[in-house]
Amino acid sequence: MDQKVLVLGAGGQLGRELQRTVPEAVDALFLTRAELDIADGDAVLGCITDVAPRQIINAAAYTAVDKAESETEAAYRDNAEGPGVLARACSQWNIRFIHISTDFVFDGVASTPYKPDAETAPLGQYGCSKLAGELAVRQACPTAVLIRTGWVYSAFGGNFVKTMLRLMGERDELAVVVDQVGTPTWAHGLAQATWAAVARPALAGIYHWSDAGVCSCFYFATAIAEEAQAVGLLGRSVRVRPIPAAEYPTPAQRPAYSVLDKTSSWRDLELEGTHWRQQLRAMLMDYKEMADG
């Protein structure tokens, strides 16, 4: 597999990890959202003409879940219009397209992991905009690969893990929602799964990827406190107290249950799922090494 791959959204969590995990056989070009506006059709076609990629990975997205409730136009531009522009261009130029989506396309009322063909019913504008993007991609480019993920974190950018680390450094006790359940996803592992999809050009359709296992936001925060203390990122223990979501209202409603079924991904990508706690420990060690410089 010696080919040019264009990666969009290079400045985000997944984009940064995709840069760290590029396979030797791939000639990858990374562009940030500032370098290419994916909703600008002329700019996209100009970029494709210059770069001549064989595959495009779209990791660019509007991800501010709560702000999307008031910044709906911006969310739809990045999450629906942009992917549609890319998908139409890929179809026109015979370019393989891999698009990253989210568990927020589901309503969270299930009690078993969501399969890729499960019915979608997003609760807020972020999820609605991402679902609109999925539909635009599938309509314009039926051979595209859509990878849904959730609870993504990394050493880069803003995310739940880094927020918890900051708050734990400032407070002796935190209250975290206990009745929202899902699976954390280290962006490093998601990047490896994405490159595995790149290496399998016959794949098409919807796939799910997160780390293995299940936990609540509360238990995730508890694990962050324990693992951070173990690797030396926290010098003391911090109490994490469980609270119901009703006690922590947010502008956007979040799915109460957003566990994804990864069976087809593990099979077709020939990857084994790693438990989220093991991935959390690896990320925190990685983060500490970066901080130590």
Contacts in CASP RR format, 6 or more apart in sequence:
PFRMAT RR
TARGET T0000
AUTHOR 0000-0000-0000
METHOD contacts of the structure
MODEL  1
MDQKVLVLGAGGQLGRELQRTVPEAVDALFLTRAELDIADGDAVLGCITD
VAPRQIINAAAYTAVDKAESETEAAYRDNAEGPGVLARACSQWNIRFIHI
STDFVFDGVASTPYKPDAETAPLGQYGCSKLAGELAVRQACPTAVLIRTG
WVYSAFGGNFVKTMLRLMGERDELAVVVDQVGTPTWAHGLAQATWAAVAR
PALAGIYHWSDAGVCSCFYFATAIAEEAQAVGLLGRSVRVRPIPAAEYPT
PAQRPAYSVLDKTSSWRDLELEGTHWRQQLRAMLMDYKEMADG
1 23 0 8 1.000
1 25 0 8 1.000
1 26 0 8 1.000
1 198 0 8 1.000
1 199 0 8 1.000
2 25 0 8 1.000
2 26 0 8 1.000
2 27 0 8 1.000
3 25 0 8 1.000
3 26 0 8 1.000
3 27 0 8 1.000
3 53 0 8 1.000
3 54 0 8 1.000
3 55 0 8 1.000
4 27 0 8 1.000
4 28 0 8 1.000
4 29 0 8 1.000
4 51 0 8 1.000
4 52 0 8 1.000
4 53 0 8 1.000
4 54 0 8 1.000
4 55 0 8 1.000
5 26 0 8 1.000
5 27 0 8 1.000
5 28 0 8 1.000
5 29 0 8 1.000
5 53 0 8 1.000
5 54 0 8 1.000
5 55 0 8 1.000
5 56 0 8 1.000
5 57 0 8 1.000
5 198 0 8 1.000
6 28 0 8 1.000
6 29 0 8 1.000
6 31 0 8 1.000
6 47 0 8 1.000
6 48 0 8 1.000
6 51 0 8 1.000
6 53 0 8 1.000
6 55 0 8 1.000
6 56 0 8 1.000
6 57 0 8 1.000
7 15 0 8 1.000
7 18 0 8 1.000
7 19 0 8 1.000
7 28 0 8 1.000
7 29 0 8 1.000
7 30 0 8 1.000
7 31 0 8 1.000
7 56 0 8 1.000
7 57 0 8 1.000
7 59 0 8 1.000
8 31 0 8 1.000
8 33 0 8 1.000
8 36 0 8 1.000
8 38 0 8 1.000
8 56 0 8 1.000
8 57 0 8 1.000
8 58 0 8 1.000
8 59 0 8 1.000
8 60 0 8 1.000
8 86 0 8 1.000
9 15 0 8 1.000
9 30 0 8 1.000
9 31 0 8 1.000
9 32 0 8 1.000
9 33 0 8 1.000
9 58 0 8 1.000
9 59 0 8 1.000
9 60 0 8 1.000
9 61 0 8 1.000
10 16 0 8 1.000
10 18 0 8 1.000
10 19 0 8 1.000
10 30 0 8 1.000
10 31 0 8 1.000
10 32 0 8 1.000
10 35 0 8 1.000
10 59 0 8 1.000
11 30 0 8 1.000
11 32 0 8 1.000
11 33 0 8 1.000
11 156 0 8 1.000
12 32 0 8 1.000
12 59 0 8 1.000
12 156 0 8 1.000
12 157 0 8 1.000
13 152 0 8 1.000
13 153 0 8 1.000
13 154 0 8 1.000
13 156 0 8 1.000
13 157 0 8 1.000
13 158 0 8 1.000
13 159 0 8 1.000
13 187 0 8 1.000
14 59 0 8 1.000
14 100 0 8 1.000
14 152 0 8 1.000
14 154 0 8 1.000
14 187 0 8 1.000
14 190 0 8 1.000
14 191 0 8 1.000
14 194 0 8 1.000
15 30 0 8 1.000
15 59 0 8 1.000
15 187 0 8 1.000
15 191 0 8 1.000
16 154 0 8 1.000
16 156 0 8 1.000
16 187 0 8 1.000
17 154 0 8 1.000
17 156 0 8 1.000
17 187 0 8 1.000
17 188 0 8 1.000
17 189 0 8 1.000
17 190 0 8 1.000
17 191 0 8 1.000
18 28 0 8 1.000
18 30 0 8 1.000
18 57 0 8 1.000
18 59 0 8 1.000
18 191 0 8 1.000
18 194 0 8 1.000
18 195 0 8 1.000
19 28 0 8 1.000
19 30 0 8 1.000
20 188 0 8 1.000
20 191 0 8 1.000
21 188 0 8 1.000
21 189 0 8 1.000
21 191 0 8 1.000
21 192 0 8 1.000
21 195 0 8 1.000
22 28 0 8 1.000
22 195 0 8 1.000
23 195 0 8 1.000
23 198 0 8 1.000
23 199 0 8 1.000
26 195 0 8 1.000
26 198 0 8 1.000
29 51 0 8 1.000
29 53 0 8 1.000
31 47 0 8 1.000
33 60 0 8 1.000
33 78 0 8 1.000
36 43 0 8 1.000
36 44 0 8 1.000
36 47 0 8 1.000
37 43 0 8 1.000
38 44 0 8 1.000
38 58 0 8 1.000
38 60 0 8 1.000
38 78 0 8 1.000
38 82 0 8 1.000
38 83 0 8 1.000
38 85 0 8 1.000
38 86 0 8 1.000
39 77 0 8 1.000
39 78 0 8 1.000
39 81 0 8 1.000
39 82 0 8 1.000
39 85 0 8 1.000
40 85 0 8 1.000
41 85 0 8 1.000
41 89 0 8 1.000
44 85 0 8 1.000
44 86 0 8 1.000
44 89 0 8 1.000
45 89 0 8 1.000
48 89 0 8 1.000
48 93 0 8 1.000
48 95 0 8 1.000
53 95 0 8 1.000
54 95 0 8 1.000
54 96 0 8 1.000
55 95 0 8 1.000
55 96 0 8 1.000
55 97 0 8 1.000
55 98 0 8 1.000
55 198 0 8 1.000
55 201 0 8 1.000
56 86 0 8 1.000
56 90 0 8 1.000
56 95 0 8 1.000
56 96 0 8 1.000
56 97 0 8 1.000
56 98 0 8 1.000
57 98 0 8 1.000
57 100 0 8 1.000
57 194 0 8 1.000
57 198 0 8 1.000
58 83 0 8 1.000
58 86 0 8 1.000
58 97 0 8 1.000
58 98 0 8 1.000
58 99 0 8 1.000
58 100 0 8 1.000
59 100 0 8 1.000
59 194 0 8 1.000
60 78 0 8 1.000
61 78 0 8 1.000
61 79 0 8 1.000
61 100 0 8 1.000
61 130 0 8 1.000
62 68 0 8 1.000
62 71 0 8 1.000
62 74 0 8 1.000
62 75 0 8 1.000
62 77 0 8 1.000
62 78 0 8 1.000
62 79 0 8 1.000
62 126 0 8 1.000
62 129 0 8 1.000
63 126 0 8 1.000
64 71 0 8 1.000
64 75 0 8 1.000
64 126 0 8 1.000
65 104 0 8 1.000
65 126 0 8 1.000
65 250 0 8 1.000
65 252 0 8 1.000
65 254 0 8 1.000
66 250 0 8 1.000
66 251 0 8 1.000
66 252 0 8 1.000
67 75 0 8 1.000
67 251 0 8 1.000
68 74 0 8 1.000
68 75 0 8 1.000
68 124 0 8 1.000
68 125 0 8 1.000
68 126 0 8 1.000
68 127 0 8 1.000
68 129 0 8 1.000
68 252 0 8 1.000
69 124 0 8 1.000
69 125 0 8 1.000
69 126 0 8 1.000
69 251 0 8 1.000
69 252 0 8 1.000
70 251 0 8 1.000
72 125 0 8 1.000
72 129 0 8 1.000
75 125 0 8 1.000
75 126 0 8 1.000
75 129 0 8 1.000
76 129 0 8 1.000
76 132 0 8 1.000
78 129 0 8 1.000
79 126 0 8 1.000
79 127 0 8 1.000
79 129 0 8 1.000
79 130 0 8 1.000
79 132 0 8 1.000
79 133 0 8 1.000
80 129 0 8 1.000
80 130 0 8 1.000
80 132 0 8 1.000
80 133 0 8 1.000
80 136 0 8 1.000
81 136 0 8 1.000
82 133 0 8 1.000
83 99 0 8 1.000
83 133 0 8 1.000
83 134 0 8 1.000
83 136 0 8 1.000
83 137 0 8 1.000
84 133 0 8 1.000
84 136 0 8 1.000
84 137 0 8 1.000
84 140 0 8 1.000
86 97 0 8 1.000
86 99 0 8 1.000
86 137 0 8 1.000
87 97 0 8 1.000
87 99 0 8 1.000
87 136 0 8 1.000
87 137 0 8 1.000
87 139 0 8 1.000
87 140 0 8 1.000
87 141 0 8 1.000
87 144 0 8 1.000
88 140 0 8 1.000
88 141 0 8 1.000
89 95 0 8 1.000
90 96 0 8 1.000
90 97 0 8 1.000
90 140 0 8 1.000
90 141 0 8 1.000
90 144 0 8 1.000
91 140 0 8 1.000
91 141 0 8 1.000
96 143 0 8 1.000
96 144 0 8 1.000
96 145 0 8 1.000
96 201 0 8 1.000
97 137 0 8 1.000
97 141 0 8 1.000
97 143 0 8 1.000
97 144 0 8 1.000
97 145 0 8 1.000
98 144 0 8 1.000
98 145 0 8 1.000
98 147 0 8 1.000
98 194 0 8 1.000
98 197 0 8 1.000
98 198 0 8 1.000
99 133 0 8 1.000
99 134 0 8 1.000
99 137 0 8 1.000
99 144 0 8 1.000
99 145 0 8 1.000
99 146 0 8 1.000
99 147 0 8 1.000
100 146 0 8 1.000
100 147 0 8 1.000
100 149 0 8 1.000
100 194 0 8 1.000
101 130 0 8 1.000
101 131 0 8 1.000
101 133 0 8 1.000
101 134 0 8 1.000
101 146 0 8 1.000
101 147 0 8 1.000
101 148 0 8 1.000
101 149 0 8 1.000
102 126 0 8 1.000
102 127 0 8 1.000
102 130 0 8 1.000
102 148 0 8 1.000
102 149 0 8 1.000
102 150 0 8 1.000
103 114 0 8 1.000
103 148 0 8 1.000
103 149 0 8 1.000
103 150 0 8 1.000
103 151 0 8 1.000
103 182 0 8 1.000
103 210 0 8 1.000
103 255 0 8 1.000
103 258 0 8 1.000
103 260 0 8 1.000
104 122 0 8 1.000
104 123 0 8 1.000
104 124 0 8 1.000
104 126 0 8 1.000
104 127 0 8 1.000
104 130 0 8 1.000
104 150 0 8 1.000
104 254 0 8 1.000
104 255 0 8 1.000
104 258 0 8 1.000
105 120 0 8 1.000
105 121 0 8 1.000
105 122 0 8 1.000
105 127 0 8 1.000
105 130 0 8 1.000
105 131 0 8 1.000
105 134 0 8 1.000
105 148 0 8 1.000
106 114 0 8 1.000
106 118 0 8 1.000
106 120 0 8 1.000
106 121 0 8 1.000
106 122 0 8 1.000
106 255 0 8 1.000
106 258 0 8 1.000
107 121 0 8 1.000
107 122 0 8 1.000
107 123 0 8 1.000
107 255 0 8 1.000
108 123 0 8 1.000
108 255 0 8 1.000
108 256 0 8 1.000
108 257 0 8 1.000
108 258 0 8 1.000
109 256 0 8 1.000
109 257 0 8 1.000
110 118 0 8 1.000
110 257 0 8 1.000
111 257 0 8 1.000
112 259 0 8 1.000
112 261 0 8 1.000
113 259 0 8 1.000
113 260 0 8 1.000
113 261 0 8 1.000
113 262 0 8 1.000
114 208 0 8 1.000
114 258 0 8 1.000
114 259 0 8 1.000
114 260 0 8 1.000
114 261 0 8 1.000
115 208 0 8 1.000
115 261 0 8 1.000
115 263 0 8 1.000
115 264 0 8 1.000
116 148 0 8 1.000
116 205 0 8 1.000
116 206 0 8 1.000
116 207 0 8 1.000
116 208 0 8 1.000
116 261 0 8 1.000
116 264 0 8 1.000
117 206 0 8 1.000
120 131 0 8 1.000
120 134 0 8 1.000
122 128 0 8 1.000
122 130 0 8 1.000
122 131 0 8 1.000
123 252 0 8 1.000
123 253 0 8 1.000
123 254 0 8 1.000
123 255 0 8 1.000
124 252 0 8 1.000
124 253 0 8 1.000
125 252 0 8 1.000
126 252 0 8 1.000
134 146 0 8 1.000
134 206 0 8 1.000
137 144 0 8 1.000
137 146 0 8 1.000
138 144 0 8 1.000
138 146 0 8 1.000
138 205 0 8 1.000
142 204 0 8 1.000
143 204 0 8 1.000
144 204 0 8 1.000
144 205 0 8 1.000
145 197 0 8 1.000
145 203 0 8 1.000
145 204 0 8 1.000
145 205 0 8 1.000
145 207 0 8 1.000
146 205 0 8 1.000
146 206 0 8 1.000
146 207 0 8 1.000
147 190 0 8 1.000
147 193 0 8 1.000
147 194 0 8 1.000
147 197 0 8 1.000
147 207 0 8 1.000
147 208 0 8 1.000
147 209 0 8 1.000
147 265 0 8 1.000
148 206 0 8 1.000
148 207 0 8 1.000
148 208 0 8 1.000
148 209 0 8 1.000
148 260 0 8 1.000
149 185 0 8 1.000
149 190 0 8 1.000
149 208 0 8 1.000
149 209 0 8 1.000
149 210 0 8 1.000
149 260 0 8 1.000
150 182 0 8 1.000
150 183 0 8 1.000
150 185 0 8 1.000
150 210 0 8 1.000
150 258 0 8 1.000
150 260 0 8 1.000
151 160 0 8 1.000
151 182 0 8 1.000
151 183 0 8 1.000
151 184 0 8 1.000
151 185 0 8 1.000
151 210 0 8 1.000
151 220 0 8 1.000
151 258 0 8 1.000
152 159 0 8 1.000
152 185 0 8 1.000
152 186 0 8 1.000
152 187 0 8 1.000
152 190 0 8 1.000
153 159 0 8 1.000
153 160 0 8 1.000
153 161 0 8 1.000
153 162 0 8 1.000
153 184 0 8 1.000
153 185 0 8 1.000
153 186 0 8 1.000
153 187 0 8 1.000
153 283 0 8 1.000
154 186 0 8 1.000
154 187 0 8 1.000
154 188 0 8 1.000
154 283 0 8 1.000
155 162 0 8 1.000
155 283 0 8 1.000
155 286 0 8 1.000
155 287 0 8 1.000
155 290 0 8 1.000
156 187 0 8 1.000
160 184 0 8 1.000
160 217 0 8 1.000
160 220 0 8 1.000
160 221 0 8 1.000
161 184 0 8 1.000
161 224 0 8 1.000
161 280 0 8 1.000
161 283 0 8 1.000
161 284 0 8 1.000
162 287 0 8 1.000
164 174 0 8 1.000
164 176 0 8 1.000
164 221 0 8 1.000
164 224 0 8 1.000
164 225 0 8 1.000
165 224 0 8 1.000
165 228 0 8 1.000
165 233 0 8 1.000
165 234 0 8 1.000
167 174 0 8 1.000
168 174 0 8 1.000
168 224 0 8 1.000
168 225 0 8 1.000
168 228 0 8 1.000
168 234 0 8 1.000
168 238 0 8 1.000
169 234 0 8 1.000
169 238 0 8 1.000
171 238 0 8 1.000
172 238 0 8 1.000
172 239 0 8 1.000
173 238 0 8 1.000
173 239 0 8 1.000
173 240 0 8 1.000
173 241 0 8 1.000
174 221 0 8 1.000
174 238 0 8 1.000
174 239 0 8 1.000
174 240 0 8 1.000
174 241 0 8 1.000
175 240 0 8 1.000
175 241 0 8 1.000
175 242 0 8 1.000
175 243 0 8 1.000
175 247 0 8 1.000
175 248 0 8 1.000
176 217 0 8 1.000
176 218 0 8 1.000
176 220 0 8 1.000
176 221 0 8 1.000
176 222 0 8 1.000
176 240 0 8 1.000
176 241 0 8 1.000
176 242 0 8 1.000
176 243 0 8 1.000
177 216 0 8 1.000
177 217 0 8 1.000
177 218 0 8 1.000
177 242 0 8 1.000
177 243 0 8 1.000
177 244 0 8 1.000
177 245 0 8 1.000
177 248 0 8 1.000
178 216 0 8 1.000
178 217 0 8 1.000
178 218 0 8 1.000
178 219 0 8 1.000
178 242 0 8 1.000
178 243 0 8 1.000
178 244 0 8 1.000
179 216 0 8 1.000
179 244 0 8 1.000
179 245 0 8 1.000
179 256 0 8 1.000
180 216 0 8 1.000
180 217 0 8 1.000
180 245 0 8 1.000
180 254 0 8 1.000
180 255 0 8 1.000
180 256 0 8 1.000
180 257 0 8 1.000
180 258 0 8 1.000
181 214 0 8 1.000
181 215 0 8 1.000
181 216 0 8 1.000
181 256 0 8 1.000
181 257 0 8 1.000
181 258 0 8 1.000
181 259 0 8 1.000
182 210 0 8 1.000
182 214 0 8 1.000
182 215 0 8 1.000
182 216 0 8 1.000
182 257 0 8 1.000
182 258 0 8 1.000
182 259 0 8 1.000
183 210 0 8 1.000
183 211 0 8 1.000
183 212 0 8 1.000
183 213 0 8 1.000
183 214 0 8 1.000
183 215 0 8 1.000
183 259 0 8 1.000
183 260 0 8 1.000
183 276 0 8 1.000
184 210 0 8 1.000
184 211 0 8 1.000
184 215 0 8 1.000
184 220 0 8 1.000
184 276 0 8 1.000
184 279 0 8 1.000
184 280 0 8 1.000
185 209 0 8 1.000
185 210 0 8 1.000
185 211 0 8 1.000
185 276 0 8 1.000
185 279 0 8 1.000
186 211 0 8 1.000
186 276 0 8 1.000
186 279 0 8 1.000
186 280 0 8 1.000
186 282 0 8 1.000
186 283 0 8 1.000
188 279 0 8 1.000
188 282 0 8 1.000
188 283 0 8 1.000
188 286 0 8 1.000
189 211 0 8 1.000
189 274 0 8 1.000
189 279 0 8 1.000
190 209 0 8 1.000
190 210 0 8 1.000
192 271 0 8 1.000
193 209 0 8 1.000
193 265 0 8 1.000
193 269 0 8 1.000
193 271 0 8 1.000
196 269 0 8 1.000
196 270 0 8 1.000
196 271 0 8 1.000
197 203 0 8 1.000
197 207 0 8 1.000
197 269 0 8 1.000
200 268 0 8 1.000
200 269 0 8 1.000
203 268 0 8 1.000
203 269 0 8 1.000
207 264 0 8 1.000
207 265 0 8 1.000
207 268 0 8 1.000
207 269 0 8 1.000
208 260 0 8 1.000
208 261 0 8 1.000
208 262 0 8 1.000
208 264 0 8 1.000
208 265 0 8 1.000
209 260 0 8 1.000
209 262 0 8 1.000
209 265 0 8 1.000
210 259 0 8 1.000
210 260 0 8 1.000
210 262 0 8 1.000
210 276 0 8 1.000
211 273 0 8 1.000
211 274 0 8 1.000
211 275 0 8 1.000
211 276 0 8 1.000
211 279 0 8 1.000
212 262 0 8 1.000
212 273 0 8 1.000
212 274 0 8 1.000
212 275 0 8 1.000
212 276 0 8 1.000
213 259 0 8 1.000
213 275 0 8 1.000
213 276 0 8 1.000
214 259 0 8 1.000
215 223 0 8 1.000
215 276 0 8 1.000
216 242 0 8 1.000
218 240 0 8 1.000
218 242 0 8 1.000
218 243 0 8 1.000
220 276 0 8 1.000
220 280 0 8 1.000
221 240 0 8 1.000
222 240 0 8 1.000
223 277 0 8 1.000
223 280 0 8 1.000
224 280 0 8 1.000
224 284 0 8 1.000
225 234 0 8 1.000
225 237 0 8 1.000
225 238 0 8 1.000
225 240 0 8 1.000
227 277 0 8 1.000
227 280 0 8 1.000
227 281 0 8 1.000
227 284 0 8 1.000
228 234 0 8 1.000
228 284 0 8 1.000
229 235 0 8 1.000
229 236 0 8 1.000
229 237 0 8 1.000
230 281 0 8 1.000
231 281 0 8 1.000
231 284 0 8 1.000
231 285 0 8 1.000
231 288 0 8 1.000
232 288 0 8 1.000
233 284 0 8 1.000
233 287 0 8 1.000
233 288 0 8 1.000
233 291 0 8 1.000
245 254 0 8 1.000
245 256 0 8 1.000
262 273 0 8 1.000
265 271 0 8 1.000
266 272 0 8 1.000
266 273 0 8 1.000
END
